[in-house]
């Protein structure tokens, strides 16, 4: 079963079972989203991501950066990153997302995708450093991209279009039962930045 959903509304759960997925749609105007997109491109300390595949470390084309309240260390894909202090732009976006979702976050992992060929494979955000079942808020800036989820047992799929300036929130048991991905595409050749606000314990 595959569903393609582009319904906004924070109170509507887009998952059929075992978790909560809320899509708020565009929470930033185009002008504001354009402004923050350019600021993040210019001011974030972007680094190529290191992942371990088949026992070997490789550098991805996608770039990442990690910011937080404190210099937390965060480990995923067998690599450890140390958080940087918030920039002014990130503090503003953090306040916006906390007010919108009525949740608190203490860190943000940013991803920079240079074109549609760059994506993210199936995974769940279930690292031991993350607060279990807490909200993960995702702000999308730049190119519109498809976001996919797949149930770990039933293989049900939910596909969602993430727009420039939009907000997506995953919480409750979503990471226990669902995988998510950003599929590569030949249709999108522009840059995209995702800001994933989360809570480290």
Backbone as a chain_set.jsonl record, in Angstrom:
{"seq": "XXXXXXXXXXXXXXXXXXXXXXXXXXXXXXXXXXXXXXXXXXXXXXXXXXXXXXXXXXXXXXXXXXXXXXXXXXXXXXXXXXXXXXXXXXXXXXXXXXXXXXXXXXXXXXXXXXXXXXXXXXXXXXXXXXXXXXXXXXXXXXXXXXXXXXXXXXXXXXXXXXXXXXXXXXXXXXXXXXXXXXXXXXXXXXXXXXXXXXXXX", "coords": {"N": [[0.857, -1.198, 0.0], [0.657, 2.147, -0.918], [0.719, 5.51, -0.2], [0.254, 8.774, -1.384], [0.58, 11.816, -0.01], [-0.348, 15.152, 0.457], [-1.33, 16.808, 2.363], [-1.831, 19.478, 4.501], [-1.8, 20.514, 7.945], [-1.718, 20.584, 11.311], [-3.059, 18.968, 13.131], [-3.741, 16.625, 11.942], [-3.009, 13.306, 11.648], [-0.76, 11.694, 9.611], [0.038, 9.079, 9.466], [-1.03, 5.698, 9.203], [-0.922, 3.981, 11.361], [0.816, 3.192, 14.451], [2.449, 5.464, 15.3], [3.099, 9.045, 14.946], [2.694, 11.516, 12.561], [2.867, 14.696, 11.57], [2.081, 17.215, 9.272], [2.658, 20.506, 8.776], [2.627, 22.151, 6.645], [3.505, 25.118, 4.781], [5.15, 27.161, 6.912], [6.572, 29.418, 6.82], [6.774, 32.457, 4.991], [7.428, 32.864, 1.442], [9.369, 34.836, 0.999], [10.591, 35.076, 3.523], [11.498, 32.445, 3.894], [13.279, 32.258, 1.729], [15.183, 34.124, 2.571], [16.236, 32.999, 4.99], [17.205, 30.613, 3.978], [19.36, 31.448, 2.323], [20.953, 32.69, 4.252], [21.656, 30.505, 5.872], [23.087, 28.939, 4.049], [25.307, 30.574, 3.773], [26.392, 30.939, 6.353], [26.505, 28.642, 7.967], [28.641, 26.084, 9.251], [29.445, 24.013, 7.12], [30.096, 20.566, 6.505], [31.367, 17.701, 4.803], [29.627, 14.645, 5.148], [30.517, 11.799, 7.073], [30.199, 8.388, 6.621], [29.888, 4.926, 7.473], [30.295, 2.227, 5.434], [30.055, -1.115, 4.664], [32.207, -1.58, 6.336], [33.996, 0.417, 5.698], [35.001, 3.838, 5.797], [33.363, 6.476, 4.221], [33.055, 9.559, 2.391], [30.252, 11.579, 2.02], [28.504, 13.278, -0.652], [26.544, 14.968, 0.19], [26.298, 17.536, 2.634], [26.739, 18.278, 6.129], [25.85, 19.634, 9.382], [26.057, 20.319, 12.903], [24.35, 21.55, 15.645], [23.804, 22.868, 18.968], [22.469, 23.281, 22.369], [24.5, 22.755, 24.167], [27.926, 21.515, 23.958], [27.291, 18.843, 22.919], [28.017, 15.408, 22.119], [27.211, 13.476, 19.321], [26.31, 10.442, 17.97], [25.984, 8.713, 14.975], [25.519, 6.429, 12.264], [27.95, 5.231, 12.813], [29.729, 7.292, 13.24], [30.928, 10.119, 15.082], [29.856, 13.297, 16.1], [30.553, 16.613, 17.249], [28.721, 19.103, 18.833], [28.131, 22.456, 17.672], [27.867, 25.889, 18.871], [24.681, 27.602, 18.846], [23.788, 29.558, 15.983], [22.71, 32.963, 15.254], [20.622, 32.911, 13.366], [19.74, 30.239, 13.527], [18.804, 30.226, 16.151], [16.567, 31.873, 15.916], [14.951, 30.346, 14.153], [14.619, 28.114, 15.738], [13.043, 29.147, 17.847], [10.74, 29.728, 16.396], [9.874, 27.176, 15.534], [9.483, 25.899, 17.989], [7.424, 27.422, 19.089], [5.423, 26.919, 17.226], [5.052, 24.11, 17.289], [4.762, 23.6, 19.95], [6.644, 22.222, 21.39], [9.829, 21.422, 22.901], [13.231, 21.786, 21.94], [16.674, 20.834, 21.892], [18.745, 20.725, 20.13], [20.061, 20.648, 16.744], [20.324, 19.063, 13.686], [21.649, 19.674, 10.598], [21.198, 19.26, 7.097], [22.619, 19.537, 3.903], [21.675, 19.327, 0.68], [22.908, 19.207, -2.51], [21.789, 18.839, -5.01], [19.202, 17.083, -6.847], [20.144, 14.493, -7.101], [21.338, 13.791, -4.778], [20.467, 12.228, -1.774], [18.802, 10.469, 0.91], [19.046, 7.324, 2.371], [16.893, 4.56, 3.483], [16.092, 4.736, 6.9], [15.869, 5.003, 10.517], [15.475, 7.434, 13.082], [16.766, 6.598, 15.718], [18.806, 6.661, 17.563], [20.741, 6.083, 20.534], [21.327, 8.407, 21.881], [19.231, 10.119, 21.512], [16.195, 11.444, 22.847], [13.724, 9.196, 23.682], [10.846, 8.69, 21.714], [10.354, 11.385, 21.519], [9.493, 14.536, 19.95], [10.55, 15.17, 16.623], [11.332, 17.781, 14.713], [11.14, 18.982, 11.423], [12.315, 21.387, 9.336], [12.04, 22.471, 6.047], [13.947, 23.915, 3.49], [14.455, 25.498, 0.378], [14.714, 23.483, -2.562], [11.732, 21.699, -3.435], [11.016, 18.489, -2.208], [10.463, 14.922, -2.322], [9.375, 12.974, 0.416], [9.621, 9.958, 2.06], [8.056, 7.303, 3.88], [8.215, 4.083, 5.412], [6.647, 1.29, 6.763], [8.061, -0.865, 9.174], [7.223, -3.493, 9.489], [4.744, -4.059, 8.149], [5.232, -3.011, 5.68], [3.828, -0.942, 4.561], [3.549, 2.187, 2.851], [4.069, 5.717, 3.01], [4.031, 8.652, 1.246], [5.199, 11.94, 0.946], [5.098, 15.357, -0.049], [7.548, 17.707, 0.537], [7.648, 21.101, 1.065], [9.181, 24.283, 0.224], [10.009, 26.133, 3.002], [8.422, 24.724, 4.751], [7.069, 22.672, 7.478], [7.552, 19.624, 9.142], [6.636, 17.117, 11.48], [7.71, 14.394, 13.365], [6.807, 12.006, 15.767], [6.16, 10.307, 18.958], [5.707, 6.839, 18.576], [6.889, 6.658, 16.1], [9.608, 6.352, 15.199], [10.151, 3.825, 16.129], [8.643, 2.073, 14.589], [8.655, 2.872, 11.926], [10.535, 3.466, 8.961], [12.304, 6.103, 7.284], [12.986, 8.134, 4.358], [14.785, 10.171, 1.964], [14.265, 10.163, -1.186], [16.499, 9.999, -3.979], [16.307, 12.052, -6.943], [15.814, 12.827, -10.403], [14.487, 15.008, -11.148], [14.802, 17.282, -9.608], [17.122, 19.777, -9.333], [18.104, 21.715, -7.751], [19.419, 23.251, -4.733], [18.774, 22.005, -1.401], [18.008, 22.517, 1.998], [17.698, 20.836, 5.011], [16.508, 21.137, 8.286], [16.719, 19.475, 11.165], [15.265, 19.456, 14.074], [15.775, 18.359, 17.36], [15.863, 16.372, 20.435], [18.429, 15.833, 22.613], [19.627, 13.595, 25.069]], "CA": [[0.0, 0.0, 0.0], [1.435, 3.372, -0.987], [-0.111, 6.703, -0.155], [0.932, 10.052, -1.602], [-0.216, 12.769, 0.75], [0.169, 16.513, 0.503], [-2.314, 17.485, 3.19], [-1.265, 20.185, 5.639], [-2.688, 20.61, 9.1], [-0.956, 19.991, 12.406], [-3.853, 18.036, 13.926], [-4.05, 15.448, 11.128], [-1.928, 12.327, 11.65], [-0.655, 11.109, 8.28], [0.371, 7.664, 9.538], [-2.21, 4.864, 9.466], [-0.752, 3.221, 12.606], [2.13, 3.073, 15.092], [3.256, 6.675, 15.296], [2.426, 10.3, 14.618], [3.369, 12.337, 11.554], [2.071, 15.9, 11.307], [2.647, 18.135, 8.284], [2.091, 21.828, 8.994], [2.707, 22.936, 5.421], [4.42, 26.253, 4.791], [5.034, 28.02, 8.104], [7.319, 30.637, 6.497], [6.485, 33.03, 3.68], [8.505, 32.619, 0.485], [10.43, 35.823, 1.204], [11.299, 34.713, 4.745], [12.192, 31.182, 3.644], [14.419, 32.579, 0.857], [16.174, 34.837, 3.38], [16.894, 32.063, 5.893], [17.933, 29.652, 3.143], [20.632, 32.044, 1.932], [21.763, 32.891, 5.461], [22.203, 29.216, 6.29], [24.126, 28.574, 3.082], [26.487, 31.43, 3.946], [26.939, 31.04, 7.712], [26.66, 27.348, 8.632], [29.916, 25.411, 9.03], [29.101, 22.778, 6.422], [31.149, 19.56, 6.338], [30.914, 16.451, 4.204], [29.283, 13.655, 6.155], [31.232, 10.528, 7.06], [29.384, 7.217, 6.958], [30.6, 3.663, 7.362], [29.602, 1.258, 4.587], [30.846, -2.33, 4.469], [33.418, -1.473, 7.12], [34.866, 1.48, 5.216], [34.489, 5.2, 5.922], [33.286, 7.229, 2.97], [32.522, 10.915, 2.492], [29.089, 11.803, 1.172], [28.406, 14.582, -1.313], [25.711, 15.751, 1.102], [27.037, 18.139, 3.734], [25.969, 18.326, 7.366], [26.38, 20.407, 10.501], [25.375, 19.92, 14.135], [24.322, 22.665, 16.592], [23.055, 22.474, 20.161], [22.597, 24.117, 23.564], [25.793, 22.433, 24.765], [28.757, 20.775, 22.995], [26.986, 17.417, 22.958], [28.508, 14.53, 21.067], [26.091, 12.73, 18.761], [26.844, 9.376, 17.135], [25.103, 7.997, 14.052], [26.269, 5.804, 11.161], [29.276, 4.895, 13.339], [30.585, 8.476, 13.339], [30.557, 10.988, 16.19], [29.993, 14.723, 15.844], [30.452, 17.479, 18.415], [27.834, 20.215, 18.478], [28.572, 23.843, 17.675], [26.863, 26.769, 19.488], [23.662, 28.136, 17.948], [23.935, 30.844, 15.312], [21.526, 33.811, 15.446], [19.551, 32.423, 12.484], [19.211, 28.998, 14.088], [18.02, 30.562, 17.348], [15.275, 32.382, 15.442], [14.177, 29.222, 13.631], [14.284, 27.268, 16.895], [11.902, 29.769, 18.523], [9.573, 29.579, 15.524], [9.389, 25.794, 15.539], [8.988, 25.58, 19.33], [6.122, 28.07, 19.254], [4.462, 26.271, 16.335], [4.786, 22.721, 17.67], [4.613, 23.517, 21.409], [7.638, 21.258, 21.853], [11.146, 22.002, 23.138], [14.332, 21.095, 21.284], [17.961, 21.353, 22.354], [19.785, 20.526, 19.134], [19.604, 20.65, 15.353], [21.198, 18.495, 12.668], [21.332, 20.256, 9.301], [21.679, 18.567, 5.907], [22.632, 20.319, 2.665], [21.64, 18.523, -0.532], [23.273, 20.139, -3.576], [20.914, 18.616, -6.156], [18.274, 15.982, -6.668], [20.825, 13.2, -7.068], [21.705, 13.515, -3.392], [19.308, 11.892, -0.954], [19.055, 9.743, 2.156], [18.443, 6.004, 2.319], [15.955, 4.182, 4.536], [16.655, 4.701, 8.247], [15.046, 5.608, 11.562], [16.262, 8.231, 14.024], [16.566, 5.897, 16.99], [20.082, 6.569, 18.266], [20.591, 6.062, 21.996], [21.47, 9.763, 22.406], [17.979, 10.853, 21.337], [15.109, 11.171, 23.788], [12.793, 8.256, 23.069], [9.48, 9.097, 21.378], [10.229, 12.848, 21.494], [9.23, 15.12, 18.64], [11.621, 15.611, 15.726], [10.736, 18.757, 13.803], [11.951, 19.157, 10.22], [12.041, 22.531, 8.474], [12.616, 22.307, 4.714], [14.215, 25.146, 2.76], [15.029, 25.233, -0.937], [13.965, 22.672, -3.519], [10.708, 20.781, -2.958], [11.457, 17.103, -2.357], [9.605, 13.844, -1.842], [9.785, 12.356, 1.674], [8.927, 8.67, 2.099], [8.104, 6.477, 5.085], [7.857, 2.682, 5.187], [6.464, 0.546, 8.013], [9.074, -1.909, 9.275], [6.632, -4.833, 9.477], [3.697, -4.222, 7.136], [5.754, -2.451, 4.424], [3.01, 0.18, 4.088], [4.337, 3.375, 2.544], [3.452, 7.036, 2.968], [4.876, 9.595, 0.527], [4.791, 13.308, 1.26], [5.881, 16.406, -0.687], [8.012, 18.732, 1.466], [7.756, 22.353, 0.333], [10.065, 25.345, 0.695], [9.444, 26.845, 4.141], [7.422, 23.886, 5.429], [7.424, 21.994, 8.725], [7.092, 18.256, 9.356], [6.972, 16.643, 12.82], [7.565, 12.967, 13.666], [6.902, 11.796, 17.217], [5.584, 9.102, 19.55], [6.386, 5.587, 18.229], [7.242, 6.664, 14.675], [10.951, 5.814, 14.947], [10.143, 2.401, 16.467], [7.929, 1.251, 13.615], [8.742, 3.383, 10.563], [11.75, 3.988, 8.346], [12.031, 7.219, 6.381], [14.058, 8.387, 3.403], [14.656, 11.243, 0.988], [14.71, 9.469, -2.398], [17.113, 10.813, -5.035], [15.434, 12.316, -8.081], [16.4, 13.562, -11.524], [13.632, 16.163, -11.434], [15.178, 18.438, -8.81], [18.556, 20.016, -9.438], [18.448, 22.848, -6.903], [19.832, 22.913, -3.377], [17.782, 21.916, -0.335], [18.513, 22.414, 3.363], [16.754, 20.361, 6.024], [16.892, 21.376, 9.674], [15.998, 18.515, 11.993], [15.354, 19.845, 15.488], [15.571, 17.156, 18.16], [16.23, 16.48, 21.839], [19.488, 14.937, 23.053], [19.629, 13.366, 26.511]], "C": [[0.889, 1.241, 0.0], [0.492, 4.555, -1.051], [0.739, 7.913, -0.494], [0.043, 11.13, -1.017], [0.422, 14.131, 0.678], [-0.799, 17.385, 1.291], [-1.635, 18.175, 4.354], [-2.288, 20.267, 6.755], [-2.081, 19.868, 10.265], [-1.733, 18.928, 13.166], [-4.124, 16.724, 13.203], [-2.838, 14.523, 11.102], [-1.895, 11.607, 10.305], [-0.297, 9.626, 8.292], [-0.871, 6.838, 9.861], [-2.138, 4.115, 10.785], [0.637, 3.486, 13.181], [3.002, 4.327, 14.994], [2.444, 7.896, 14.92], [3.299, 11.111, 13.669], [2.45, 13.502, 11.215], [2.796, 16.789, 10.311], [1.92, 19.466, 8.405], [2.024, 22.647, 7.713], [3.686, 24.086, 5.571], [4.164, 27.126, 6.02], [5.806, 29.323, 7.918], [6.877, 31.146, 5.129], [7.651, 32.756, 2.745], [9.673, 33.567, 0.725], [11.267, 35.47, 2.438], [12.103, 33.437, 4.55], [13.414, 31.406, 2.758], [15.551, 33.216, 1.664], [16.952, 33.866, 4.271], [17.697, 31.015, 5.125], [19.312, 30.203, 2.779], [21.54, 32.265, 3.139], [22.412, 31.587, 5.903], [23.293, 28.741, 5.332], [25.428, 29.304, 3.388], [27.155, 31.294, 5.312], [27.155, 29.705, 8.418], [28.019, 26.739, 8.287], [29.659, 24.024, 8.428], [30.324, 21.872, 6.291], [30.554, 18.347, 5.62], [30.676, 15.428, 5.306], [30.136, 12.406, 5.975], [30.264, 9.415, 7.439], [30.237, 5.974, 6.765], [29.748, 2.693, 6.553], [30.538, 0.086, 4.325], [32.212, -2.224, 5.148], [34.373, -0.378, 6.695], [34.196, 2.842, 5.4], [34.488, 5.879, 4.561], [32.716, 8.615, 3.254], [31.363, 11.07, 1.524], [29.206, 13.145, 0.462], [27.569, 15.53, -0.454], [26.578, 16.312, 2.221], [26.129, 18.286, 4.951], [26.607, 19.308, 8.343], [25.486, 20.17, 11.7], [25.492, 21.046, 15.158], [23.463, 22.281, 17.785], [23.254, 23.476, 21.297], [23.97, 23.971, 24.204], [26.617, 21.645, 23.751], [28.558, 19.263, 23.102], [27.75, 16.681, 21.861], [27.364, 13.632, 20.631], [26.652, 11.711, 17.774], [25.745, 8.772, 16.273], [25.948, 7.514, 12.886], [27.729, 5.564, 11.538], [30.246, 6.073, 13.323], [30.04, 9.385, 14.437], [30.835, 12.442, 15.844], [29.832, 15.501, 17.149], [29.699, 18.738, 18.023], [28.537, 21.562, 18.576], [27.514, 24.688, 18.383], [25.918, 27.341, 18.448], [24.128, 29.42, 17.259], [22.663, 31.662, 15.559], [20.346, 33.31, 14.61], [18.927, 31.152, 13.033], [18.392, 29.245, 15.347], [16.631, 31.057, 16.961], [14.39, 31.23, 14.974], [13.771, 28.272, 14.752], [13.072, 27.839, 17.644], [10.623, 29.597, 17.711], [9.006, 28.168, 15.621], [8.866, 25.396, 16.919], [7.625, 26.205, 19.578], [5.052, 27.355, 18.432], [4.068, 24.889, 16.828], [4.488, 22.545, 19.155], [5.474, 22.393, 21.985], [8.943, 22.01, 22.098], [12.219, 21.133, 22.492], [15.644, 21.683, 21.789], [19.084, 21.184, 21.342], [19.178, 20.509, 17.737], [20.692, 20.062, 14.462], [20.742, 19.03, 11.32], [21.935, 19.419, 8.19], [21.578, 19.497, 4.714], [22.735, 19.364, 1.482], [21.868, 19.463, -1.72], [22.383, 20.013, -4.805], [20.042, 17.401, -5.888], [18.921, 14.615, -6.601], [21.236, 12.809, -5.66], [20.446, 13.271, -2.564], [19.74, 11.197, 0.322], [18.329, 8.404, 2.078], [17.52, 5.73, 3.5], [16.671, 4.091, 5.883], [15.599, 5.195, 9.227], [15.968, 6.354, 12.511], [16.049, 7.664, 15.43], [17.872, 5.718, 17.744], [19.862, 6.694, 19.774], [20.701, 7.453, 22.602], [20.167, 10.564, 22.328], [16.956, 10.465, 22.397], [14.051, 10.323, 23.102], [11.412, 8.877, 22.896], [9.277, 10.611, 21.392], [10.0, 13.333, 20.067], [10.54, 15.443, 17.924], [10.966, 16.513, 14.689], [11.664, 19.054, 12.639], [11.462, 20.372, 9.43], [12.756, 22.314, 7.148], [12.764, 23.66, 4.042], [14.867, 24.799, 1.426], [14.112, 24.364, -1.784], [12.914, 21.799, -2.83], [11.191, 19.349, -3.203], [10.419, 16.134, -1.803], [10.217, 13.229, -0.587], [8.961, 11.083, 1.823], [9.095, 7.987, 3.446], [7.635, 5.076, 4.735], [7.771, 1.959, 6.525], [7.406, -0.653, 8.039], [8.502, -3.314, 9.157], [5.636, -5.024, 8.342], [4.136, -3.761, 5.754], [4.844, -1.379, 3.805], [3.899, 1.395, 3.856], [3.472, 4.629, 2.563], [4.447, 7.972, 2.298], [4.321, 11.0, 0.671], [5.679, 14.29, 0.511], [6.238, 17.489, 0.309], [8.324, 20.013, 0.69], [8.749, 23.316, 0.989], [9.381, 26.124, 1.822], [8.451, 26.047, 4.951], [7.989, 23.221, 6.677], [6.758, 20.63, 8.794], [7.511, 17.834, 10.756], [6.689, 15.149, 12.925], [7.693, 12.796, 15.18], [6.22, 10.504, 17.634], [6.361, 7.861, 19.073], [6.861, 5.534, 16.78], [8.59, 6.012, 14.413], [11.047, 4.323, 15.279], [9.623, 1.548, 15.316], [8.107, 1.678, 12.162], [10.175, 3.758, 10.193], [11.369, 5.178, 7.489], [13.235, 7.468, 5.491], [13.746, 9.633, 2.583], [15.168, 10.67, -0.33], [15.404, 10.429, -3.373], [16.148, 10.982, -6.213], [16.188, 13.064, -9.169], [15.628, 14.849, -11.804], [14.072, 17.433, -10.713], [16.686, 18.618, -8.859], [18.991, 21.199, -8.592], [18.784, 22.376, -5.492], [18.631, 22.822, -2.434], [18.511, 21.813, 0.996], [17.395, 21.869, 4.24], [17.338, 20.63, 7.396], [16.068, 20.435, 10.54], [16.261, 18.843, 13.462], [14.964, 18.647, 16.336], [16.027, 17.373, 19.601], [17.24, 15.396, 22.177], [19.41, 14.804, 24.575], [21.036, 13.001, 26.978]], "O": [[1.781, 1.363, 0.84], [-0.426, 4.587, -1.87], [1.833, 8.07, 0.047], [-1.088, 11.337, -1.457], [1.638, 14.247, 0.828], [-1.053, 18.538, 0.94], [-0.928, 17.525, 5.125], [-3.488, 20.108, 6.532], [-1.94, 18.646, 10.216], [-1.123, 18.061, 13.792], [-4.684, 15.802, 13.795], [-1.775, 14.893, 10.603], [-2.879, 10.985, 9.903], [-0.324, 8.978, 7.245], [-1.677, 7.235, 10.703], [-3.162, 3.655, 11.291], [1.528, 3.952, 12.471], [4.177, 4.238, 14.637], [1.255, 7.801, 14.614], [4.475, 11.359, 13.933], [1.379, 13.31, 10.638], [3.979, 17.085, 10.478], [0.715, 19.548, 8.166], [1.427, 23.723, 7.696], [4.595, 24.029, 6.399], [3.108, 27.745, 6.152], [5.714, 30.227, 8.748], [6.634, 30.357, 4.216], [8.751, 32.448, 3.204], [10.832, 33.157, 0.663], [12.495, 35.554, 2.408], [13.252, 33.349, 4.984], [14.468, 30.817, 2.998], [16.724, 32.894, 1.47], [18.182, 33.904, 4.307], [18.755, 30.584, 5.583], [20.317, 29.504, 2.911], [22.75, 32.054, 3.059], [23.587, 31.568, 6.268], [24.31, 28.201, 5.767], [26.513, 28.732, 3.28], [28.361, 31.511, 5.427], [27.919, 29.643, 9.381], [28.49, 26.867, 7.157], [29.658, 23.011, 9.128], [31.43, 22.332, 6.008], [29.384, 18.014, 5.808], [31.432, 15.355, 6.276], [30.437, 12.007, 4.85], [29.589, 9.496, 8.465], [31.19, 5.975, 5.986], [28.621, 2.374, 6.933], [31.654, 0.257, 3.835], [33.224, -2.697, 4.632], [35.454, -0.249, 7.268], [32.991, 2.988, 5.191], [35.487, 5.858, 3.842], [31.992, 8.818, 4.228], [31.479, 10.732, 0.346], [29.919, 14.038, 0.919], [27.842, 16.728, -0.379], [27.49, 15.638, 2.701], [24.91, 18.404, 4.822], [27.741, 19.751, 8.158], [24.305, 19.858, 11.552], [26.6, 21.456, 15.504], [22.527, 21.49, 17.666], [24.079, 24.386, 21.212], [24.534, 24.937, 24.719], [26.06, 21.15, 22.771], [29.501, 18.507, 23.338], [28.084, 17.25, 20.822], [26.635, 13.091, 21.463], [27.382, 12.071, 16.851], [24.699, 8.367, 16.781], [26.971, 8.116, 12.558], [28.627, 5.677, 10.703], [31.459, 5.873, 13.386], [28.835, 9.413, 14.689], [31.914, 12.78, 15.357], [29.077, 15.103, 18.036], [30.002, 19.364, 17.007], [29.402, 21.783, 19.423], [26.367, 24.253, 18.492], [26.305, 27.545, 17.297], [24.779, 30.264, 17.875], [21.657, 31.122, 16.018], [19.21, 33.285, 15.083], [17.705, 31.003, 13.006], [17.399, 28.559, 15.589], [15.638, 30.704, 17.599], [13.221, 31.145, 15.352], [12.687, 27.69, 14.709], [12.175, 27.09, 18.03], [9.553, 29.349, 18.268], [7.798, 27.987, 15.773], [7.903, 24.635, 17.014], [6.764, 25.591, 20.207], [3.915, 27.202, 18.88], [2.892, 24.527, 16.795], [4.022, 21.487, 19.581], [5.085, 21.712, 22.934], [9.144, 23.103, 21.569], [12.128, 19.906, 22.496], [15.726, 22.876, 22.08], [20.244, 21.464, 21.647], [17.966, 20.376, 17.563], [21.837, 20.511, 14.484], [19.583, 18.861, 10.941], [23.054, 18.923, 8.319], [20.564, 20.172, 4.532], [23.745, 18.682, 1.302], [21.106, 20.411, -1.914], [22.234, 20.972, -5.562], [20.134, 16.773, -4.833], [18.315, 13.669, -6.098], [21.458, 11.631, -5.377], [19.479, 14.028, -2.651], [20.885, 11.315, 0.76], [17.141, 8.353, 1.758], [17.38, 6.558, 4.4], [17.719, 3.455, 5.998], [14.568, 5.736, 8.827], [17.112, 5.95, 12.72], [15.259, 8.186, 16.217], [18.041, 4.744, 18.478], [18.913, 7.335, 20.224], [20.227, 7.676, 23.716], [20.023, 11.578, 23.01], [16.866, 9.303, 22.794], [13.539, 10.701, 22.048], [10.879, 9.506, 23.81], [8.143, 11.077, 21.288], [10.282, 12.622, 19.103], [11.5, 15.92, 18.529], [10.147, 16.063, 13.888], [12.843, 19.345, 12.841], [10.341, 20.385, 8.921], [13.947, 22.005, 7.128], [11.827, 24.458, 4.022], [15.723, 23.918, 1.353], [12.889, 24.494, -1.73], [13.173, 21.228, -1.771], [11.711, 19.037, -4.275], [9.613, 16.48, -0.94], [11.424, 12.991, -0.527], [7.735, 11.123, 1.723], [10.148, 8.083, 4.075], [6.773, 4.893, 3.875], [8.704, 2.008, 7.326], [7.534, -1.371, 7.047], [9.215, -4.237, 8.765], [5.676, -6.04, 7.647], [3.486, -4.083, 4.759], [5.06, -0.958, 2.668], [4.877, 1.608, 4.572], [2.302, 4.603, 2.183], [5.592, 8.073, 2.739], [3.118, 11.222, 0.534], [6.891, 14.088, 0.438], [5.351, 18.129, 0.873], [9.151, 20.014, -0.221], [9.101, 23.167, 2.159], [8.311, 26.702, 1.628], [7.711, 26.613, 5.755], [9.198, 23.204, 6.907], [5.562, 20.492, 8.54], [8.619, 18.151, 11.188], [5.589, 14.688, 12.621], [8.585, 13.375, 15.8], [5.767, 9.717, 16.803], [7.588, 7.853, 19.168], [7.201, 4.459, 16.287], [8.71, 5.199, 13.497], [11.927, 3.631, 14.767], [10.103, 0.437, 15.091], [7.748, 0.927, 11.254], [10.924, 4.297, 11.009], [10.237, 5.263, 7.014], [14.356, 7.074, 5.813], [12.603, 10.086, 2.517], [16.374, 10.684, -0.578], [14.94, 11.552, -3.566], [15.278, 10.14, -6.437], [17.095, 13.844, -8.881], [16.063, 15.68, -12.601], [13.754, 18.538, -11.152], [17.44, 17.724, -8.475], [20.133, 21.645, -8.701], [18.472, 21.249, -5.108], [17.61, 23.477, -2.642], [19.512, 21.107, 1.109], [16.275, 22.379, 4.216], [18.519, 20.38, 7.64], [14.85, 20.585, 10.636], [17.324, 18.549, 14.008], [13.953, 17.994, 16.075], [16.524, 18.447, 19.94], [16.962, 14.204, 22.049], [19.157, 15.782, 25.279], [21.25, 12.768, 28.167]]}, "num_chains": 1, "name": "protein.A"}
